[in-house]
Amino acid sequence: MRDLVRHRLFWPVLALLLLLAVNAIATPSFLQVRMQDGHLYGSLVDIARNGAPVLLVALGMTLVIATRGIDLSVGAIAAIAGAVACVHIAGAADPASAGTAITAITLALAVCILLGLWNGFLVSVVGIQPIIATLVLMTAGRGLAMLVTGGQVTTVNNAFFKALGADYFLTLPIAILVSLALLAFTGLVTRRTALGMLVESVGINPEASRLAGVRSRTIIWTVYVFSAFCAGLAGLMIAANTSSADANNAGLWIELDAILAVVIGGTSLAGGRFSLTGTLVGALFIQTLSTTIPTIGIPSDTNYLFKAVVVIAVCLLQSPKARAAVWRRRRNRPSLVKAGRA
């Protein structure tokens, strides 16, 4: 039991289960999943579908944080991806065709990869602190998205593009399948090849890794490109869900949700070891919390206040020092009682 409690995923999973229990008490039908018209429906399915963009962004953020970095620009990159795709579809000769949607998606992801290369260049080559380097694009990215859309909400009507965020495949939303597929691919690459070990080594000690022959600059560059790609895919998913691009609100504060998901999942902000499974649990927790707050009658405007409180609590539960202090206090309590009786 002690080993189970000490596991890095014990408290995040327990917190997620408690949230689900609160929702089940508040709404008895919350845990029900039904089949309708060949598709699965229910609150749990909605949580997984709405949490898919957060999971995608958190996947890239996990690898960035594992290298002692941070990427604050993912929300702006998501907005840029949606803006580029929707503007291309709206201005195409055949805006409803699948070919137009594929071209738009490819173009948007290519732009995001270029933005990831820019972030990686500033961090790994120029040597700018990651929080400053990505803050530049976080600030300028929204303006770039506004420039692409002309400051207007761009609406499109393309069934192929809409399917990415709102359609189903094999009874499940495509958004869930895409996010889980990228999670599986990331886990396969980082755990079945040397890439994961190299990422962790760079996060633990970049200079020692360089002296050992690891191309730390290339590793750092790669994770920022991957983070931008994940953010771009999440932005396309958000835009496809509404068939529109809103440069002001698309992906707004998603970088905070992603960082919270990574931290809740047990990945240290100091770099080094990371957990993709923990990131999945963290993303589901964040989305479940966002669903729980209005369900129990609390205004959704207080969303981030509750997220901050819960994250602090989970981080304290995960902290070895905090657990050791509590355990030491409990162990010393009987001796204090005996001394008082004496």
Buried (B, 14 or more C-beta within 10 A) or exposed (E): EEEEEEEBBBBBBEBBEEBBEBBBEEBEEBEEEEEEEEBBBBBBBEBBBBBBBBBBBBBBBBBBBBBBBBBBBBBBBBBBBBBBBBBBBBEBEEBBBEEBBEBBBEBBBBBBBEBBBBBBBBBBEEEBEBEEBBBBBBEEBBEBBBEBBEEEBBEBEBEBBBBBBBBBEEEBBBBBBBBBEBBEEBBEEBEEEEBBEBBBBBBBBBEEBBEEEBBBBEBBBBBBBBBBBBBBBBBBBBBBBBBBBBBEEBBBEBBBBBBBBBBBBBBBEEBBBBBBBBBBBBBBBBBBBBBBBEBEEEEEEEBBEBBEEBBEEBBBBBEEEEBEEEEEEEEEEEEEEEEEEE
